[in-house]
Amino acid sequence: MSATLWVMILFLLTALTKDPSLSCQIMRHFRAGPNHLLDIVKTSFPQRPRTHLMSEQQHPTGPRRGWTDIVAGLSLASVNIPQVLGYTRIAAMPAVTGLYTVLLPLVAFAAFGSSRHLVVAADSATAAIFSSAIGKMAPPESAHYIALVSMTALLCAALLLVARVFRLGFLADFLSRTVLTGFLAGVGVQVCIAMLHDMLGVSVSAHNPLVQAYETFRQIPHGSLMVAALSAVTVGILMTGQRLAPHLPAGLYVVIGSIALSMGLNLSHHGVPTLGHVAGGLPHFGLPDVSWNELLALLPVAAFCVFVIIAQSAATSRVFGERFHETVDEDRDLLGLSAANVAAGLSGTFTVNGSPTQTAMAVRSGARTQVAQVTFACVTLMVLLFLTRPLEALPRCVLAGIVFTVAVGMIDLKSLRAIRQESPGEFWLAVTTAAVVVGVGVEEGIFLAIALSLFRHVRHSYEPHTMVLQQSPTAGVLEALPAKDGLESAPGLIVFRFCADLFYANSTRFRQDLLDLVEHAPHPVRCVVLDASPVTDIDYSAAADLRDLIAQLHQRGIALLFGRVSVYLRADMDRHHITPALGDGNIYAELHTALKAAHQILGDTTVPPPTVRPS
């Protein structure tokens, strides 16, 4: 048995047992006979306890659970092998490299990751990112191009490991769901356009999606009717299958049927391009041959990929972890994603990512542990060893049709419609991101997505909601009203709420808004109460502005009280010398005690302060 195959067996055993030393022990006892080996393996798989929320039928354990996961893995392979072959069209890589993404990378994540459900494999979003950049550095599918793509996977692995060590996974949280939806929609449109020329049997030379679309439609009269018909049938079957029978592997049926049709009618001799030679056997391991300058040029490409990997994988792990009431260790998942990309880079394939669609397919098929993903990898191994020859007859237009339907699914119109209804401003951010991805490029689109997410957050902090708490004439409680000139809480009293932390960018606005309320109050203001519940942090610049405000109010004979002061805010006030400037007796942990003190300042000791409505 070759050394490569032994390495793969060790990977598989490590994934199943989660213990490398135990894997080696199993291999040492391999020749002791099947019964002895079975005893060792049985002791290595503790049964997963059931939660009280699931019945045995919903969540079986023991041998039944293992068989369910194996069947789910077989189903997952039947659905996803055609897809990963299609992703190579987006990545501009040889078809066999798509199979490599669901071989060792799957097993590596199963061995080192935390999520029991996440499927880590080829992904259209990351494929679009690196292919658009590396396509300018080397001819697609060339040896140099493959080396650059593999090195990108290794760089992604290194950056993911750095993110794990320094706990930088939170950075992906700045990529909001809104702009991520827009980004994926833009990638979906771009991929759809990129597949059209293969689906119509025409050739284009442009790289920009808009120019590609123009050239494709201009070449339609020169296209192949047979290719277009095959593409239309492929898309029709897949979309109908997704709608009417989503549990059936329609992609597998299409691939098998088109291969049989291609071999039976010899379609390659009738103007229908096929995959051609597909290298069988195991992948070759080694470091890609890339120059230092090329390595530096690939770093930003890998960084963009890592942002998408962390954001997409973390979101998927959380969703399915919550569904099954399981705790997900995101730091360990980063380690698993790093290991998966190391396996991808060393085996000559491209960057892998946690796939929400493939994970959903796995769960729908009954997968509840990574045993399903390891089974998927075993099926892929069998395909590589014995079934690559039939793949050579697969028409390229069928593969393009499969990718086209996947790309259409990335355009989440339902989510975009919901965003538009709930937050029109965020909807236009998503549309802008999608437009930049299609019109300018994927790297620029992901950069804009991150920038817009941060900009929106900063804008909310810079222009937060401001409120005046005013007594309701009917309910007798304080109600929060949008702050505007002429409002007061009571004659001579303003209860003010600033709904953000105070920092250098918004502290001037805070001071000016409060002074404007004081200036335009219907009665001379004698006391201001700040409801500080939204404020948890004050930076150096904001503290200086706040001390100036305290001095200005004191000069006017206006008392300033703080209510609902948290321990964190109090620590900042002490550190920045706000407490001595304000007076320790003017800082309260509760708002009602601050209001009672305000009424005493106003001389209204007989009237109790109004009740504060929870907010």
N, C-alpha and C positions, 0 to 999 in steps of 0.2 A: 504494500500500500504506500502511495506517495506521501511525502512529508506534508504537502498542501492539504491532502485529505485528512491526515491526522490532526492538523491544526483546526480544520473545520469541525471534526468530531469533538475536539476539546472545547471549542467555542460552544457547540450545541449542548454539551454536558454542563458547562459552566452556566449557561442560560437557564437550564432546567433546575439545577441544584442550587444556584446562587452561591456556590462555594468552589473556588478553583482547586483547592487541595482535595476536596472530595471527588472532583472530576478526574483528577490524576489517579486517585485510588481506584475508581471505577475502571479506568483504562488498564491499570495494572492487573486487575482481576478479570479482564476481558476473556482471557484464555482459560479461566477456571471453570467455564461452563455457563450456560444460560440461567440455570437455577440459582447459582451462587450470585451471579450478576443481578438477577431480579431481586434477591433479598436485599442487596445493598441499595438498589434504586428505591425500593419501597420505603426504606428507613429515611430516605433523603427528601421525601415529599410529605411534610406535615399537612394534615387536612386544614383547609381554611375555615375558621369558624363562621357559622351563619349569623347574620344579624336578625334581630327580632322582627325586622320590617319585611323580611322575605321568607316565603315558604320554601320547602324543599324542592317543589316543582319549579319555582322561579330560580332558585339558586342551589342546585344540587352540589353535593360534596363527594369526595372519595373517587373511586374508579369512574362513577357516572360523570362526575365533573370533568375528569380527564378526557373521557371519550367525547363529551360535548365540545370541549375546547379543540380536540383534534378534528372533529367534523367541521367546526367553525373555521379552523385553519384551512381545510380543504376548500370550503366554500369561498373563503377570502382569496385564496390563490386563483380560483376559477374566475373571480370577478376582476381581480387587480392585475394579474399578469398581462392581460391586453392593455390595461391603462399604463403600466410602467413602460411597456414597449412604445406606447404613444408619447409618453413624456420625453423620450429620446428625440422626437421630432422637435420639441420645444428647445431642448438642450443642444440640438445639433450634434448629437453623439451617435455612434453606432448602436444599432438596435439591441445588441447583446448586453451593452452596459446598463440598459434598463433592468435587465434581470439581475445584474450584479448588485443593484441598489436594494433588492429584496433578498439578498443572500446573507453575507456577513454583517452588514449594517443592522438588519433586523435582529440578528442573534446578539450582536454587541449591545444594543439597547436593552434587550431582554435580560442580559447578564448584569448590566450596571445601572439601569434606570429604576425608577420607583413606581411609575404608573403601571397598573396591571392591564390597562386597556390601550394605551397610546400605540399606534402603528407608525413606525418611523421608516420612511421609504422615499422614493422620488416624489418631488412636489413641483407643481407647475409654476408657483410664484417664484421660488428660488431659482428654478431652471431658467425662467425668463430674465431674472436679474443678471445671472452670470453669462448667459448666452449673448445678450445684447452687448455686453462689454467685451467679452473675450472674442466675439466674432470679428472685432476690429483689430485683434492682435494676431490671429492665425486663421487659416481656412477651416471651415467647419468639417468635423469628422477626420481631420488630418491627425497624424501622430503628435504634432506640436500642440494642436488644439486640445487633444485628449490629455496631454501632460499638464497644460495650463488649467484645465477643468479639475483634474485630480488634485493639483496643488491648491486650488481654491478650497476644495473639501478639507484638506489638511489645515489650511489657514483658519477655516471656520472651526475646526476641532480645537485649534490652539486658542482662539478667541473665546470659545465656549468654556474652555478650561479656565481661562483667566476670569471670565464672568463667574464661574463657580467658586474659584479661590477667593475673589474679592467681593463675592455676593452682589454682583452687578445685574442680576436678573431683573431687578426692579426697573431698569432703564426701559425695558420693553413696555412697561405700563404707560409710558408717555406716548405710545402709539395708540391713540384712542380707537375704540371700536368703530366710530364713525368714519375716520379717515382710512382705517384698515379695510372697511367695507368698500370705500371708494377706490382704494389701491387695488384690491382684488378684482373689482369690476373692470378697472382699466386694464389689468393684466389679462382678464378674460377676453375683452374686446381685441386686445393686441394679438393674443393667441389665435382667436377666430380668424382674424385677417391673415395671419401668417400661414394658416392651414388652407386657405381658399385656393391657392395656386395648385397645391397637390390634389385637392378635391376636384378641380376643373381640368387638370391635365395641361396646365400652362407653366411657363417658366418666367420668373421675375428675378431681377438683380438687386433691387433696392433693399435697404435695411429698415428705413423708417416706415412704420405701419401705414401712415397715410399715403405715402408714395407707393408702398406695396399694394394697397387697395386700388389705387389709380391704375397701376400697371396691370394688375390682375383683371380688372373689368375691361381694360382696353384690349387684353389678349383673349377675351372670351370667344370671339369668332374663330380663333385658331385652336381652341381646346378640343378635348376628346369627349365625344358623346358617351362612350362606354365608361370612361373614368367618372364622368359626372353622374351617370346613372348609378354606378356602384356606390359612389359617395352618398347620393341621395337615399338609396336603399339602406345603407349603413346608419345614417343619421336618423332616418325614419324608424328603423327597428329599435335602435337604442333609446330614443326618446319615448316611443310607445311602450317599450319594456319598462322604463323608469316610472312611467305613469300608471300602467295597468298591472305590472307584475314586478315590483322593485326587488323582490326576494330572489328572482331568477337571474343567473349570470348571462344576461343578454350579450355582453361584450364577448364572452367566451364562445357563444353560439355563432356570433358574427365572424369571429376569427376562424373558427373551425370550418364554417360554411364557405367563407371566402377562399381559404386555402384549398379546400376540396374543389371548388369551382375553378380556381386558378390552375391547379394541377390537371384537372380533367379537361379543360378547354384550352390549356396552354396559353393563358392570357398574356404572358410576357411577350409572345410572338404576335399579339394583336394590338400592340401599342399601349398596354397597361403596365406601368412600371411596378416592379416588385422589390422586396427588400434585398434580394440577391444574397450573397454569401453572408452567413451568420456564424461567427466563430463559436464552436461548441467547446465543451469541457470547462474546467475550472479557470478562474481568473488568474492572471500572473501578478505576483506580489512584487512591490518595489517602490522606491521613491521616484516621483516624476522628475524628469530632467528639465529644470527651469533655471534661467539665469537670475542673478541677484536683482537686476533692474526689473525683470518681469515679476519677480516676487513682490517687490515694492508696489508695482502697478496693480497687483491683484489684491493688496491689502484692503483698499476701500471697497472693492467688490465683495470681499468676504465679510467686511463689517456690515454692509447693507443686508447681506444674506442672514447674518447672525441676528440682526434686529427682527427680521421676519420669523426666523426659526424660534427665537425665544418667545415672541409675542404669540405666534400661532400655536406652538407646542404647549405653552403654559395655559392658554385659554382652553385648549382641547382637554388637557389633563384635568383642569379644574371642573369643567362641565361634567365629564364622565365620573370623576371622583365624587362629586356631589350627588350624582344620580344614584350611585351605589353605596353612598355613605362611607366612603373610604378617604383616608388621609393621604394626600399626595405630597411628597418631599420634592419641592421644585429644585432645590440645590442638587439633589441626587439625580433628578431628571437631566439637569445640565451636564452632569458627568456622563450619563448614558448617551445623550446627544453628541457629546464630544467623542466618546468611544465609537459611536456609529459612524461619524464622519471620518475618524481615523481609519476605520475598516473600509470605508468608501474610497478614500484617497489612496490607500495602499493597494487596493484591488483594482484600480484603474477606472473607477466610475465617478459619478458626480455627487454634489452635495445632497444630503438627505435631510428630511424635516419631519416633524410630527404632523401627520395629515389628518385634518378633521373629517374629511369625506371617507377615507379608508378606515379610520377608527370607528366612525358611525356604522360602516358596513360590517366591520368585525363584530361589534356589539349586537347589531341586528341579526348576525349569523349565529349568535349564541356564545361568543368569546367572552370569558370572564377573567382569564389570566394570560400571561405572555406565552403560555404553551401553544396557543393558537398561532401566534406570530412565528414561533419556532417551527411549527408544522408547515406554515406558509413557506419558510425558508427551505425546508426539506423538499417540498414540492418543486420549488425553483431549482434546487440542485438536480432533481431528476430531469427536469426540462433541459437544463444545461448539458447534462450528460447524454441524454438519449433523444431529445425532441427538437434540436435546433435545425435539423435538415428540413422538416416540413415548414418551418417559419420562413425559409428562404422564398417560398412561393406566395407569401402574404402580400397582397397588393398595397402599395404605399397609400393609395387613396382611401383604403379602408382604415388604415392606421390614422390617417389625417382626420377621417370622419369620427373616429373614437375620441381623438384629442379635441375636436371641435365641440362635441357634446359635453366633454368635461369642462371646457372653457366657458360654454354657455351657462353651466351650473355655477361658475364663479361669479356671474353677474346676478347678484342677489337682489332682484327687483322688489321682493317683499320687504326686505330690511330697508332698502332705500325709500320705499313708500312710507314705511313707518317713521323713519327719520324725518322725512319731509313733513309729515303730519304733526309730529311732536316738537321738532326743532328745525324750522326752515333754515336758520343760519348754519347749523351743522350739516344740513343736506347740501348746501352749496359748497361747503368745504369738501365733502365727499365727491361731488361732481367735479370740482376743480382738480382734485387729486387724480381722479380717473382721466380727465382730459389731458393732464400733463403726462401721465404714463403713456397714453396713446400718441399724443402729438410730439412729445419731446424725448422721452425715454424712461425705462423702468428705474434706473438709478436716481434720476432726477425726481421721479414720482415718489419713491420711498423717502428721499431726502425732504421733499415738500411735505409729505405726510407727517413726518416727525416734526418738522418746523411748524406746521399748522396746528398740530396737537399742542405743542408747547405754547404757541402764540395764543391759542384760545384760552389755555389755562392762565397765562400771564394777564391776558385781558380781563378775565373774570376777577383776578386778584387786584388789578389796577382800578377797575370800575365795579366794585361790588355793590350789592344792594345796600341802601341805607334806610333806616326805619326810625320813625318817631312813635313811641308807645303812648297812646292816647286813650283816655277813659271812654269806654263805650257808653253812650247815653241810655241804652236799654239794658245791657247785661251787667253794668257796674264793674267791669273788669278792664284791664289795659289791653288794647288791641294794637298790633303792629301795623302802621300805615306807612306807605312810601314817603320818605322825607321830602318836604318841599317848603318853600318860604311861607310863613304865616301859620305854621302848625306849632302847637305846644301841648304838653301833657296835662298841664293845669296852669292857672295863672301864676306866672313867675317860675315855672318848672318845665324843663325839657328832659325827657328820658330818651336817650339816643342809642341806636344800635348800628354798628358798622360791621357788616357781615364778611369779614376777612381778617387774616393776620395783618399786623402793621409792619411794613417794610419800606425801604427807601423810595420805591416807586409810587406808593399810594398814601404815604403819611401826610404829604402836603394837601392832597385831596381831602383826607380825613379832617385835618385842621380847618380847611376852608369851608367845608360843608357844615361843620358844627358852628363856626363863627357866623356863617350866613343865617343859620336858624336862629341864633341868638340875636342877630341884628334885625331880623324881620319878624320877631315874635310879637304877637298882639299886645302883650304886657311886658314890662321890664323884667328881664330874667334875673333871678336871684340864685338859682341853683340848677346845675346840670348833673344828671345821673347817666353814666355810661353803662349800658348793659354789655358787659365784656364777654358774654358767653361764647361768641364766635371767635374771639381773639385768644390764641394760644401762644403766640410768639411775637416778640418785638425786636427788631434789629437795631444796630447802633444809630443809624440815621433817623429812623422813626422815633427812637427814644429822645434824641435831641429835639426833634420837632414837637414831641409831646411835652417836654419840659418847657419849651417856649409857649405852648398853648396854655399850660397851667399858669405860667407867669402872666399872660395876657388876661386870662379870666380873673385872676386874683386882683389885677390892677383895676378891673371893672367892678370889683366887689361881688364876683360870682363864685359860689362854691362849686367845686367839681368833686363828685363822688364816683367811685367805681363799684359796681355790683356784679355778682356772678364771676368773681375772679378765681381762676383755677390755680392749682399749686404751681403749674408750669409758668403761667403768666406772672404770678407773684414772684417767682424766682427771677424772671427777667426784669421785673420792675425794681427789685432790690439791687440786682447787678448793675443796672443802668442808672441808679440813683434817682429813680422816679418816685420811690416811696417817700424819702425825706422831702422832696419837693411838693408832693401831694399831701403828705401827712398820713401817718399810719392809721389814724382813726377814720380816714375817709375811704378805706379799702375794705370791702365786704365780700364774703364768700357767697352770700345770698342776695338776690335782688330786693326781696321784700324788706330786709333790714336796711338796705341802702335807701329805700323809699321812705321808711319810717324816719330815718335820720334827716332826709330831705324835708319832710313835713315839719319836723322840729325846727329846722332852719327857717322855714317859711312862717313859723309861729302858729301852725295849724295843728296843735297838739291834741285837740279834741276829736278830730276826724281821723279815723284809722286809714292807713294807705289802702288804695284799691287792690283787689286781688289781681294777680298777674295770670293771664291766660297762658297755658303751656304753648310753646312754639317750637 
